[in-house]
Amino acid sequence: MANDRLRRLRLGREWTQGDLAAKVSDRIEAATGRKPPIDSNMVSRLERGVITWPNAEYRAALRKVFGVATDTELGLFPKRTRQDREEVSESKRRDFLTVPLANILPEVIPAPTKLGLKDVEDLSDRTYALEEWDRRTGGVATRHLAFAELRSAVDLTKSSMGPRVRDRLCSAIANLADLSAWAAFDSGMTSPARKTFSLGLDAARESEDQGILCHVATGLARQEIAARASDEALALADMAMGDVPLSALAMMAAVKAQAYALKGDEAEVMRQISLAESIYSRVTDLRSEPRWMWYFTDHKLLGETGDALFILSTVTGRTVNELVARMRRSVDSQTSNRARAKAIGTARLATVLHRQGSRDEAQHYAAMANELATVVRSARLDTALAEMRKAQG
């Protein structure tokens, strides 16, 4: 079994496997006066679970490097003997076979007869958890659960409910549809993504919530930008009118900057970036915004505007002012909780640096992108990595 706990600790500090090996080696050398035989290959074996219980010297050094008190916090454990494993597995097998699965896994879970606000809040909580997982691991890992949740959520519309509950349910379905569509798009499934975005737009209109309509419309606009359909993306970004949260308005301007970048319109790109930053500066507390916008942090804004400059540079074939600085700030500030965005941004930064001839820095970020790719499953990341390798030559 892979040691995801150790891998997360390392990635959370933005270290490569070689970085961690060097830090452990230095710690042991300082304590014993001799250099131990640890390298990135050994760290890889620890993270893959090939080695689960290194000697006491290595365990002590790892605890010091990460500042933890126990080996369990590192995901390390002594292996059971073969006899222990056989006895446990046989016991579990007997217990499992005594459970009548039909009693706990009904074919269909019926929608409740009457729906209340608590039911909608529970749906929103599950969506929020799925969103967090999606950003850490990529759409390939999450799309099946997201679509299963969406099917169940749509079925809830058959329940009896008051007008207020129905509006909230439609808004929640719109947000869940946006997540499902984005996970599908991130997996390379463009047609199902487009259809699901359309479902989300319908639910948003039904809810009469202009904010969630803006959220879903800009999600689909990003897909249109990937398809190089700039006019369609601009029309979608302008779809919502009226009462839209400040964070959503800033997001809309950043997405419009990307659309104008496809047109090679540098003046309008910079105007939209400036507008996005000006609007976002008025967001004093992101947690006071709707929950579905909590992901749009200042780091995310940097990433979105950096993407606009990256597209502009690619379309025009010219070096764009602020591009490297903005992209560097974005990827350096992102945490492992946003591993997908960090991985894609890092790969694109390495691409730009290679194109500009900054080979050493490019290789640093390329190594980081390749490391992050071990925990993220995303077709968009695969495309970014392919472009990075092409730039490497």
Residue pairs with C-beta under 8 A, 6 or more apart in sequence:
1 49
2 47
2 48
2 49
3 46
3 47
3 48
3 49
3 52
3 74
3 75
3 76
4 75
4 375
5 73
5 74
5 75
6 46
6 47
6 62
6 74
6 75
6 76
7 47
7 374
7 375
8 336
9 66
9 68
9 74
10 17
10 19
10 20
10 43
10 47
11 336
11 339
11 371
11 372
11 375
12 335
12 336
14 332
14 368
15 23
16 40
16 367
16 368
16 371
17 40
17 43
17 44
17 47
17 371
18 39
18 40
18 43
18 367
20 43
20 65
21 38
21 39
21 40
21 42
21 43
23 65
24 36
24 38
24 58
24 61
24 62
24 65
25 35
25 36
25 38
27 61
27 64
27 65
28 34
28 35
28 36
28 38
28 57
28 58
28 61
29 35
29 36
31 60
31 61
32 57
36 57
36 58
38 58
42 51
45 51
46 54
46 76
52 76
52 77
52 78
52 79
53 59
53 76
53 77
53 78
53 79
54 62
54 76
59 71
59 74
59 76
62 74
62 76
63 69
63 70
63 71
63 73
63 74
66 73
66 74
68 74
71 77
80 88
109 152
111 152
111 155
111 156
111 158
111 159
112 119
112 156
112 159
113 159
113 160
114 159
114 160
114 161
115 156
115 159
115 160
115 161
115 165
115 169
116 161
116 165
117 164
117 165
117 168
119 156
120 165
120 168
120 169
120 172
123 149
123 153
123 156
123 169
123 172
123 176
124 172
124 175
124 291
126 149
127 149
127 172
127 175
127 176
127 179
128 291
130 142
130 145
130 146
130 149
130 179
131 179
131 295
132 337
133 141
133 142
134 141
134 142
134 146
134 179
134 182
134 183
134 186
134 340
135 295
135 337
135 338
135 339
135 340
135 341
136 336
136 337
136 338
136 339
136 340
136 375
136 376
137 339
137 340
137 375
137 376
137 377
138 186
138 187
138 340
138 376
138 377
138 378
138 381
139 182
139 183
139 184
139 185
139 186
139 187
139 377
139 378
139 379
140 186
140 187
140 377
140 378
140 379
141 377
142 183
143 180
143 183
143 184
143 186
143 187
143 189
146 176
146 179
146 180
146 183
147 180
147 184
147 196
149 176
149 180
150 173
150 176
150 177
150 180
150 196
153 169
153 172
153 173
153 176
154 173
156 169
157 166
157 169
157 173
161 169
167 207
167 208
167 209
168 207
170 203
170 204
170 206
170 207
170 209
171 203
171 204
171 207
171 209
171 212
173 199
173 200
173 203
174 200
174 201
174 203
174 204
174 207
174 209
174 212
174 213
174 215
174 216
175 200
175 212
175 215
175 216
175 292
176 200
177 196
177 197
177 199
177 200
177 203
177 216
178 197
178 200
178 215
178 216
178 219
178 292
180 196
181 192
181 193
181 194
181 196
181 197
181 199
181 200
181 219
181 220
181 223
182 193
182 219
184 190
184 192
184 193
184 196
185 193
185 222
185 223
185 226
185 380
186 340
186 378
186 379
186 380
187 378
187 379
188 379
188 380
190 223
190 227
193 223
194 220
194 223
197 216
197 219
197 220
197 223
198 220
200 216
200 219
200 220
201 213
201 216
201 217
201 220
201 239
204 212
204 213
204 215
204 216
204 217
205 213
210 240
210 241
210 242
210 243
210 244
211 240
211 243
211 244
211 245
211 248
211 290
211 293
212 290
212 292
213 239
213 240
214 239
214 240
214 244
214 248
214 249
214 251
214 252
215 248
215 251
215 292
215 293
217 236
217 237
217 239
217 240
218 236
218 237
218 248
218 251
218 252
218 255
220 236
221 232
221 233
221 234
221 236
221 237
221 255
221 259
222 233
222 255
222 258
224 230
224 232
224 233
224 236
224 259
225 233
225 255
225 258
225 259
225 262
225 311
226 380
228 262
230 259
230 260
230 262
230 263
231 259
233 255
233 256
233 258
233 259
233 262
234 256
234 259
234 260
237 252
237 255
237 256
237 259
238 252
238 256
240 248
240 252
244 252
245 289
245 290
245 293
246 279
246 280
246 282
246 283
246 289
247 280
247 283
247 286
247 289
247 293
247 296
248 289
248 290
248 293
248 296
249 279
250 276
250 277
250 279
250 280
250 283
250 296
250 301
251 276
251 293
251 296
251 301
251 304
253 272
253 273
253 275
253 276
253 279
254 272
254 273
254 276
254 301
254 304
254 305
254 308
255 304
256 272
257 268
257 269
257 272
257 273
257 276
257 304
257 305
257 308
258 304
258 307
258 308
258 311
260 268
260 269
260 272
260 308
261 269
261 308
261 309
261 311
261 312
261 315
262 311
262 315
263 315
264 312
264 315
264 316
266 312
266 316
266 320
269 308
269 309
269 312
272 308
273 305
273 308
273 309
276 301
276 304
276 305
277 301
277 305
280 298
280 301
283 289
286 293
286 294
286 296
286 297
287 294
289 296
299 330
299 333
299 334
299 338
300 338
300 341
302 326
302 329
302 330
302 333
303 330
303 331
303 334
303 341
303 345
305 326
306 323
306 326
306 327
306 330
306 345
306 348
307 348
309 320
309 322
309 323
309 326
309 327
310 323
310 327
310 348
310 352
312 320
313 319
313 320
313 323
313 352
319 356
323 352
324 349
324 352
324 353
324 356
327 345
327 348
327 349
327 352
328 349
330 345
331 342
331 345
331 346
331 349
331 365
331 368
334 341
334 342
334 345
335 342
336 342
339 372
339 375
339 376
340 376
340 378
340 381
342 372
343 369
343 372
343 373
343 376
343 378
343 381
343 384
344 378
344 380
344 381
344 384
346 365
346 368
346 369
346 372
347 365
347 366
347 369
347 381
347 384
347 385
347 387
347 388
348 384
348 387
348 388
349 365
350 362
350 363
350 365
350 366
350 369
350 388
350 391
351 384
351 387
351 388
351 391
353 359
353 361
353 362
353 365
354 362
354 366
354 388
354 391
354 392
354 393
355 391
362 391
362 392
366 388
366 392
369 384
369 385
369 388
370 385
373 381
373 385
